[in-house]
Amino acid sequence: DQQVKQNSPSLSVQEGRISILNCDYTNSMFDYFLWYKKYPAEGPTFLISISSIKDKNEDGRFTVFLNKSAKHLSLHIVPSQPGDSAVYFCAAGMQGAQKLVFGQGTRLTINP
Amino acid sequence: KAGVTQTPRYLIKTRGQQVTLSCSPISGHRSVSWYQQTPGQGLQFLFEYFSETQRNKGNFPGRFSGRQFSNSRSEMNVSTLELGDSALYLCASNSLKAGGHSYNEQFFGPGTRLTVL
């Protein structure tokens, strides 16, 4: 039962353009969401998070949008840079439990 | 602050053997979680420890176990290894305090790559 889904295994974007990574979830009990970036042979690195009481959180070039009614969140990266090329995981959690449920990941490639 | 460290980074074992992986969290962090990453299943939660107590557990067989020491360092053990246990095992820590909310992000170590032959 895949509670968190990233339906696009890969995404290719031109440098300077906007990258939009999508994530859907099924469990309405999730109340916070995170995005992680992962390079090969390294552990995931935290990027940005959002609580279910918000619909948007912004940090520099990264913005996460949450649509609770659609059980959908997205990560926008503007402008995209070559160093953003990595695998991006969306994760969801519930207050009181340190268990994160991860999506399968989306490989983002930024083309110069 | 030093990050989360995991040892060893790479390990090769044969079926039927057992293995112990170690994780040292960020100084001051008391919550340690373990995840398994495989190409087919993605990142899956194994268990979480806080103050030497297992608080959360994922859907893994009893061959997977762990513990946490008084200095917050954690170990996970896999007994009777199977080929399907080949994976990247990731440890994460966060600064969650007792009674605090859990919105703190988890900081991951580099992982231990386990290969079972």
Contacts between the chains, C-beta under 8 A, distances in Angstrom:
chain1	res1	chain2	res2	distance
A	32	B	102	7.6
A	32	B	103	5.3
A	34	B	105	5.9
A	36	B	108	7.6
A	41	B	110	7.1
A	41	B	111	8.0
A	42	B	110	5.5
A	42	B	111	7.7
A	43	B	4	7.2
A	43	B	90	5.4
A	43	B	92	7.6
A	43	B	108	3.3
A	43	B	109	5.1
A	43	B	110	5.1
A	43	B	111	5.4
A	44	B	43	7.6
A	44	B	90	7.3
A	44	B	108	4.8
A	45	B	108	7.2
A	46	B	105	4.2
A	46	B	106	7.2
A	46	B	107	6.7
A	49	B	103	7.0
A	49	B	105	5.8
A	51	B	103	6.2
A	89	B	42	7.9
A	89	B	43	6.5
A	91	B	43	7.8
A	93	B	102	6.6
A	94	B	102	7.8
A	95	B	101	5.9
A	95	B	102	5.3
A	95	B	103	7.4
A	96	B	102	6.0
A	97	B	48	8.0
A	97	B	55	7.9
A	97	B	56	5.5
A	97	B	102	6.7
A	98	B	31	5.6
A	98	B	33	5.5
A	98	B	48	4.3
A	98	B	50	7.4
A	98	B	55	7.0
A	98	B	56	5.8
A	98	B	94	7.1
A	98	B	96	6.7
A	98	B	102	6.0
A	98	B	106	7.3
A	99	B	33	7.3
A	99	B	45	4.6
A	99	B	48	6.4
A	99	B	56	4.7
A	99	B	58	6.7
A	100	B	33	7.6
A	100	B	35	7.9
A	100	B	43	8.0
A	100	B	45	6.4
A	100	B	106	6.5
A	101	B	45	7.0
A	102	B	35	7.7
A	102	B	42	5.7
A	102	B	43	3.9
A	102	B	44	7.6
A	103	B	42	7.0
A	104	B	42	4.5
A	105	B	42	6.4
A	105	B	43	7.9
